[in-house]
Amino acid sequence: MRLRRLTFVGGFIACLLFAAAAKPAVVSTDQKTGLLLLFRGQSGQIRFINSVTGEPVVIRFRIGGLFRDFSVSTDPLTEAYYTSGTYSLSEAAATEATAALRFCSIGGMSLRLGFYDIEVREECLEVRLLWTI
């Protein structure tokens, strides 16, 4: 009887730990919607070409309770395009935290999110965390 109780408690604790670490998310494009299973501590990045400057932009982030710890890598001209040269794009992005990511691109973009790689072209992409605890 005691062994069954310990097994139940151990299983319950394992389920709680998994639920705390798991970050289910809905990913939607203009064409389809799907479910992703992400985990706290995983990383992600969006890659695209700025349509005005023609230069690559990479936005990196971490998955926690929310998407956070953003950093942006691009050339000085593209950074000035986004900021008018008045602040550091990466420093401003680092303070952000959000439950949803939304991007649109005519030229295409690549999203790497945890174990998943998603490519889209001429459409929008949204990833929304289902719970943010």
N, C-alpha and C positions, 0 to 999 in steps of 0.2 A: 504494500500500500504506500509506504513512504517513497519507494523508488518511482512509482507512477506519479506521485505528487511532484517530486524533483524533476522528472522528465517533462511534465506539463509546465512547470515554472521555467525550466531552461528553454523550452520551445517558445513560450510566451515572450521571454526576454529576447530571444533571437529574432522573433517577429517584430518586436518593438525597435530593436536596433536596425533591422532592415528597413522598416518604415521611416525611421529617422534619417537614414542614409539615402534612401531612394527619392528621386525627384522626377516623377512622371511629368511629361510635357506633351502638349498638342502642337504639332507642326502643320501649318497650312500654307498652301500656295494658291494661286488663282485656279489651279486645276484639281488639287486633291488635298486631303487631310489625313494625318496619321498620328499614331501615338509613339512616343519615345520613352525609354526608361533610362534616365540619367542618374548619376550619383554625386553627392556632395564631394567637392574636391577635384572633380574632373574639370577640364578646361575646354574652351571653345575658341573659334576664330571665324571671322567673316573676311573674305578676300574679294575685292572687286577693282575694276579700273574706273577712276574718276572720269566721267564723260566729258568734262570741260578741259582738264589738263592732260588727260591721256596717261596718267601715272597710276601705279598700283597703290591701293590702300589696304592695310591689314588692321583689323580691330580684334584684339585678343581680350579674353575675359575668363573668369572662373565661375564655377557653379557652386553656390552655397545655398542659403535660404532663398536667395535671389541671384540673378546674374549680377556679378560685381567684379571689382578689381580690373576695370577696363584700361587698356592702353591702345594707343593708335600709332601706327608706323606709316609714314608716307614721306614724300620729298617736301622740301621747304615751300615750293610754289603751291602745291596742293594744300598744305597746311594753311598757308596764307589765304587761299581761296575760301576755306571753311571759316577762318577766324579773323579775316582782314588784318592779320599780322598782330593782333592785339593781345593774344594770350597763347599759352601752350595747349594744344589740343589734347595731348595725352594727360597732362595734369588736370585739366577740366574733366575729362572722361573718367579719371581714376576715382572721383568722388561720387560717381553715379552708381545706383543699384536699382534694378527693375525686375519685375516678374515676367515681362514680355519684351521680346526683340522684334522689331519690324523694319524690314528693308525692302526697297524696290529698286530694280535695276533693268535698264534696257540692254546693256552690254553683257549682262550675266554676272553671277556671283557664286561663290563657293562658301558653304557653311560646314565647318567641322565642329561637331558638338559631341563631346564624349567619344563614344564608339562609332558615331554616325558621320557620314559625308553626304552632303546634299548639294546638288548643283541646280541652279535655276537660271533661266534666260528669258528676258522680256516679260517678267512677271514679278509679283511681290511675294514675300516670304514672311511668315510670322511664327514665332515659337513662344508659347505661353506655358509657364509652369502651372501645374494643377494645384499644388499646395506650396505655400511659402513659409513653412515652419522650419 
